């Protein structure tokens, strides 16, 4: 219930809209796979430097986003 209150207050939507009924355990299995994939990306994805990708043509947007 706490998540639903926070979701409404922050005007967030669920990250998956699967139209499942309450009690269907398949949603949990799917959520764990999404979490596993996110952890794998965070822990194993190479940086531009590690992958020898030239980034001199890219525009730095991090500073702009903080404004």
N, C-alpha and C positions, 0 to 999 in steps of 0.2 A: 504493500500500500504506500509506503514512503516514496518509492520510486515514482509512482503515478502522480503524487502531489508535486514532487520536484519537477517532473516532466511537464506538467501543466504550468507551473509557476515560471519555468524557464522557456516555455513555448517550444519544447523539443518534441520530435516525433520518434517513434520507435525505430531502431536501426533495421529491423526486419518486420515487414507487414505480411504475415503468412495466413491470416484469417483462420487460425487454429482455435479449436475449442479448449476451454480450461480443462486441464488434466491430461492433455495429450503430451506425453513425455518426449515426443520427437522434437519439440522446440528446444529442449535442453540439449539434446545431442547436437543439433545444428549450431546452437550458440557456442558450445564447446569447440566445435570445429572452426568457427569464426575467430574465437579467442586464440586457439592454437596457431592459426594462420597469421594472426597479428603478431604473436610472440615470435614466430619464426622470422617474419619480416624484420622486426626490430632487432633480433639477435644475429641474423645471418646475412642481411642485405649489405652489400659492399658500398662503401662511399664512392663518390666520383673519383677521388684520388686512388683508392685501392683498385678500382676497375679501369684506371688509366683513361678516364673520360675527360676530354677537354671541356672546361666550363667557362672559358674566357668570353664566350659570346652570350652568356646568360645575363639577365638583368637581376640584380639583387633586390628582392621584394620584402625581405624580412624587416628592414628598417621602415619601409612604407607601411607595413601592416601594424606596427606598434604605435603609429600616430593616430 
